Amino acid sequence: MPSPGRRKALPAVGAVVALAALSAVVRYADREPRADAGLFSQVLLSADGRTLTTPVMWAPCQEAEPRLFARETPQTVAADLKTGRTVDQTHECPSAGRLVSLTLHASLGTRQLSEANTGKPFVPFPAARLADVGYLPPGFTAISDVPQVFGSVAGPWTPNPYNRSDTVPSWTRYYATVGKPALSITQNLPAAGTHDPAPGTHAGPPMSVNGHIASLVCDTDSERALTWSDGVSTFTVVSIDPHHAALSPSELLRVANGLRNP
């Protein structure tokens, strides 16, 4: 029979255990996603074949961050996004674009990559094929967040990171500096040709990028897009600033001429 002192201690120990268990449940619930969101965005596969990265749009003041998950077998990898569980509905804030990543247990290798939600196969962009960026305008550096403007513009000349082609992989990198327009570099594999200017677009004269014909498919004060194909990749360099001036065509051309396939 337990001693009186031990009898007193048992309820206390039980309370501590119960509190710890409850805390674990709460922490798990906070992290638990609400539902499959679907994986429709661009997907980057790291050079070692183990890490998948994709952009997501979410409201950081209201939701837990969405996460990327995958189910792996020796033959397949089924990946998808899960939305973050709503944690606060009393505040409103702008949606934000973030990159989220997942490290696989083994290199993707020859395994087929597909959407877990639909079973639809798709081809990720291999990071080893990303072109080297030899020139950026003064003050510009790479950023991990996706500027919101790139998810909201609808022009056919502006790549949208949240729309993915299943057979022509693409990846967009972003660059910015304080008080300057956002800059993006999108690369498609294989080369898919350049875009024709949309009706009503003020396109500039033909240009040349490292000996390849390029088109300034959009040329306005707030947005400029330069696109070309080098026979290996199709590139689109975009500068957007809805409130001020986009980078000049000559600056976009310097960025373009500085790109080199690995």
Residue pairs with C-beta under 8 A, 6 or more apart in sequence:
2 10
29 85
30 64
30 85
30 87
31 64
32 85
33 64
33 66
33 67
33 82
33 83
33 84
33 85
34 82
34 83
34 84
34 85
34 86
35 82
35 83
36 80
36 81
36 82
36 83
36 116
36 117
37 56
37 66
37 80
37 81
37 82
37 83
38 80
38 81
38 115
38 117
38 118
39 54
39 68
39 79
39 80
39 81
39 115
39 116
39 117
40 162
40 163
40 164
41 54
41 55
41 56
41 161
41 162
41 163
41 164
42 54
42 55
42 125
42 161
42 162
42 164
42 169
42 170
42 171
42 172
43 52
43 53
43 54
43 79
43 113
43 122
43 124
43 125
43 164
43 169
44 52
44 53
44 54
44 124
44 125
44 127
44 171
45 51
45 52
45 108
45 124
45 125
45 126
45 127
46 52
46 53
46 127
47 126
47 127
47 128
48 107
49 104
49 107
49 108
49 109
50 103
50 104
50 106
50 107
50 108
51 101
51 102
51 103
51 104
52 68
52 70
52 79
52 101
52 102
52 104
52 124
53 68
53 99
53 100
53 101
53 102
54 68
54 81
54 99
54 100
54 101
55 97
55 98
55 99
55 100
55 146
55 161
55 162
56 65
56 66
56 81
56 97
56 98
56 99
56 100
57 95
57 96
57 97
57 146
57 151
57 162
58 65
58 66
58 83
58 84
58 95
58 96
58 98
59 92
59 93
59 94
59 95
59 96
60 93
60 96
61 88
61 91
61 92
61 93
62 86
62 87
62 88
62 89
62 91
62 92
62 93
63 83
63 84
63 85
63 86
63 87
64 84
64 85
64 87
65 84
65 98
65 100
66 81
66 82
66 83
66 84
66 100
67 81
67 82
67 84
67 100
67 102
68 79
68 80
68 81
68 100
68 101
68 102
69 79
69 80
69 81
69 82
69 102
69 116
70 77
70 78
70 79
70 80
70 102
70 104
70 116
71 77
71 78
71 116
72 78
72 104
72 105
72 106
72 111
73 111
74 111
75 111
75 112
76 111
76 112
76 113
76 114
77 104
77 108
77 111
77 112
77 113
77 114
78 114
78 115
78 116
78 119
79 102
79 113
79 114
79 115
79 116
80 115
80 116
80 117
81 100
94 148
95 148
95 151
96 145
96 148
97 145
97 146
97 147
97 148
97 150
97 151
97 161
98 144
98 145
98 146
99 144
99 145
99 146
108 124
112 121
113 121
113 122
113 123
113 124
114 120
114 121
114 122
115 122
120 166
121 166
122 164
122 166
122 167
122 169
123 166
123 167
123 168
123 169
124 169
125 169
125 170
125 171
125 187
125 189
126 169
126 189
127 171
128 262
129 187
129 189
129 233
129 261
129 262
130 171
130 173
130 187
130 262
131 185
131 187
131 233
131 235
131 259
131 260
131 261
131 262
132 259
132 260
132 261
132 262
133 173
133 185
133 255
133 258
133 259
134 258
134 259
134 260
135 254
135 255
135 257
135 258
136 175
136 183
136 255
136 258
137 177
137 180
137 183
137 247
137 251
137 254
137 255
138 177
139 177
139 178
139 180
140 175
140 176
140 177
140 180
140 183
141 175
141 176
141 177
142 173
142 174
142 175
143 174
143 175
143 176
145 174
146 161
146 172
146 174
147 174
147 176
147 182
147 184
147 240
149 182
149 240
149 242
150 158
150 159
150 160
150 161
150 172
150 174
150 182
150 184
150 238
150 240
151 160
151 161
151 162
153 160
153 223
153 240
155 198
155 201
155 218
155 223
155 225
156 195
156 198
157 195
157 197
157 198
157 201
157 217
157 218
157 225
157 227
157 236
157 238
158 218
158 223
158 225
158 236
158 238
158 240
159 170
159 172
159 184
159 186
159 236
159 238
161 172
164 170
165 188
168 188
168 189
168 190
168 192
169 188
169 189
170 186
170 187
170 188
170 189
171 186
171 187
172 184
172 185
172 186
172 187
173 184
173 185
173 186
174 182
174 183
174 184
175 182
175 183
175 184
175 185
176 182
176 183
180 241
180 247
181 239
181 240
181 241
181 244
181 245
181 246
181 247
182 239
182 240
182 241
183 237
183 238
183 239
183 247
183 255
184 236
184 237
184 238
184 240
185 235
185 236
185 237
185 255
185 259
186 235
186 236
186 237
186 238
187 233
187 234
187 235
188 233
188 234
188 235
189 232
189 233
190 232
190 233
191 229
191 230
191 231
191 232
191 233
191 234
192 229
192 234
193 229
193 234
194 213
194 214
194 215
194 217
194 227
194 228
194 229
194 234
195 215
195 217
195 227
195 236
196 215
196 217
197 203
197 215
197 217
197 218
198 217
198 218
201 217
201 218
201 219
202 218
202 219
202 220
203 215
203 216
203 217
203 218
203 219
204 216
204 219
204 249
205 216
206 213
206 214
206 215
207 213
207 214
207 215
207 216
207 226
207 228
207 249
207 253
208 214
209 226
209 228
209 230
209 235
209 253
209 256
209 257
209 259
210 230
210 256
210 257
210 259
212 228
212 229
212 230
212 231
213 228
214 226
214 227
214 228
214 253
214 256
215 226
215 227
215 228
216 224
216 225
216 226
216 249
216 252
217 225
217 226
217 227
218 224
218 225
219 249
220 246
221 245
221 246
222 240
222 241
222 242
222 243
222 244
222 245
222 246
223 238
223 239
223 240
223 241
223 246
224 238
224 239
224 246
224 247
224 248
224 249
224 252
225 236
225 237
225 238
225 239
226 236
226 237
226 238
226 249
226 252
226 253
226 256
227 234
227 235
227 236
227 237
228 234
228 235
228 256
229 235
230 261
232 261
233 261
235 256
235 259
237 252
237 255
237 256
239 246
239 247
239 251
239 252
240 246
247 255
